[in-house]
Amino acid sequence: MAVDATQPYDDQNVFAKILRGEIPNKTVYQDEFALAFHDINPQAPTHVLVIPKGAYVCWDDFSAKASDAEIAGFVRAVGTVARDMGLVALGYRLLANAGTDSHQEVPHLHVHLFAGKPLGPMLVR
């Protein structure tokens, strides 16, 4: 089910439960602003999700409501994960879906980090 990006935050979503420790994950990075972990259904050899620790539905919600420290911390966390995992040299793709047309499935902002093979075109034409 796709997410309506204008909906209020649902604290029962799977990422909220992961942040509370109710659902296990394979953490690759964590700091005060973000958590990064392996996707349970990887779409590339490396497929990591990076989520802010705050309650934000999507990128629009985050960019409008998060503090400057949260925004900077989250963006830095994404870069740190890519560097720490050795993905910079060969390249990687970042993807953040927002709302129904993008097929966002979890109503918590998250960035997909894909790497480990040539990824092809960004969108099918």
C-alpha positions as CSV (number, residue, x, y, z in Angstrom):
1,M,0.0,0.0,0.0
2,A,1.4,3.4,-1.0
3,V,1.7,6.2,1.5
4,D,-0.2,9.5,1.3
5,A,2.7,11.9,2.1
6,T,0.2,14.4,3.7
7,Q,-1.0,11.9,6.3
8,P,0.1,12.2,10.0
9,Y,2.9,10.1,11.3
10,D,1.9,6.5,12.2
11,D,4.0,5.4,15.2
12,Q,3.1,1.8,14.5
13,N,4.9,1.6,11.2
14,V,7.7,-0.9,10.8
15,F,10.5,1.6,11.0
16,A,9.1,3.2,14.2
17,K,9.1,-0.4,15.7
18,I,12.7,-0.9,14.6
19,L,13.7,2.3,16.2
20,R,12.0,1.2,19.5
21,G,13.8,-2.1,19.3
22,E,10.6,-4.1,18.8
23,I,11.7,-5.5,15.5
24,P,15.3,-6.7,15.0
25,N,17.5,-5.4,12.2
26,K,21.0,-5.8,10.8
27,T,22.4,-2.4,11.8
28,V,25.3,-1.0,9.8
29,Y,25.4,2.5,11.4
30,Q,23.7,4.5,14.2
31,D,24.1,7.9,15.8
32,E,21.9,10.4,17.5
33,F,20.1,11.4,14.3
34,A,20.0,8.2,12.1
35,L,19.9,4.5,11.9
36,A,21.1,2.5,8.8
37,F,20.4,-1.2,8.3
38,H,20.2,-3.8,5.6
39,D,17.0,-4.1,3.7
40,I,15.2,-7.4,4.4
41,N,14.3,-7.7,0.6
42,P,17.5,-6.4,-1.1
43,Q,17.1,-5.2,-4.7
44,A,20.9,-5.0,-5.2
45,P,24.0,-6.7,-3.8
46,T,24.2,-3.8,-1.3
47,H,20.8,-2.4,-0.2
48,V,20.8,-0.4,3.0
49,L,18.1,1.8,4.4
50,V,18.9,5.0,6.2
51,I,16.2,6.5,8.4
52,P,16.1,9.5,10.7
53,K,15.4,8.8,14.3
54,G,12.7,11.5,14.3
55,A,9.0,10.9,13.4
56,Y,8.8,12.1,9.8
57,V,6.5,10.7,7.1
58,C,8.6,11.7,4.0
59,W,11.2,14.1,2.7
60,D,8.7,17.0,2.5
61,D,7.7,16.5,6.2
62,F,11.3,16.2,7.2
63,S,12.5,19.2,5.3
64,A,9.7,21.3,6.7
65,K,9.7,20.2,10.3
66,A,13.2,18.8,11.3
67,S,15.7,21.0,13.0
68,D,18.8,22.1,11.2
69,A,20.9,19.7,13.3
70,E,18.6,16.7,12.4
71,I,18.8,17.6,8.7
72,A,22.6,17.9,8.7
73,G,23.0,14.8,10.9
74,F,20.8,12.7,8.6
75,V,22.5,13.8,5.4
76,R,25.9,13.3,7.0
77,A,24.8,9.8,8.1
78,V,24.0,8.8,4.6
79,G,27.4,9.9,3.4
80,T,29.1,8.2,6.3
81,V,27.4,4.9,5.5
82,A,28.4,5.0,1.9
83,R,32.0,5.8,2.8
84,D,32.2,3.2,5.6
85,M,30.8,0.5,3.3
86,G,33.4,1.3,0.6
87,L,30.8,2.3,-2.0
88,V,32.2,5.7,-3.1
89,A,34.8,4.4,-5.6
90,L,32.5,2.4,-7.8
91,G,29.4,4.4,-7.1
92,Y,26.0,4.0,-5.5
93,R,22.4,5.2,-5.9
94,L,20.3,7.0,-3.4
95,L,16.5,6.8,-3.6
96,A,13.9,8.4,-1.4
97,N,10.3,7.8,-2.4
98,A,7.7,10.3,-1.2
99,G,4.0,9.6,-1.5
100,T,1.6,7.5,-3.5
101,D,2.9,8.0,-7.1
102,S,6.5,7.1,-5.9
103,H,5.2,3.9,-4.3
104,Q,6.5,4.8,-0.8
105,E,5.4,1.8,1.3
106,V,6.5,2.7,4.8
107,P,5.3,6.1,6.2
108,H,8.6,7.0,7.7
109,L,11.2,8.9,5.7
110,H,13.9,6.5,4.5
111,V,16.7,6.6,1.9
112,H,17.6,3.5,0.0
113,L,21.3,3.1,-0.7
114,F,21.9,0.7,-3.6
115,A,25.3,-0.6,-4.8
116,G,27.4,-3.6,-5.7
117,K,26.6,-3.9,-9.5
118,P,25.8,-1.7,-12.5
119,L,22.3,-0.4,-11.6
120,G,21.1,0.5,-15.1
121,P,18.9,3.5,-15.9
122,M,17.2,5.3,-13.1
123,L,13.7,5.0,-14.6
124,V,12.4,2.6,-17.2
125,R,11.4,4.6,-20.3
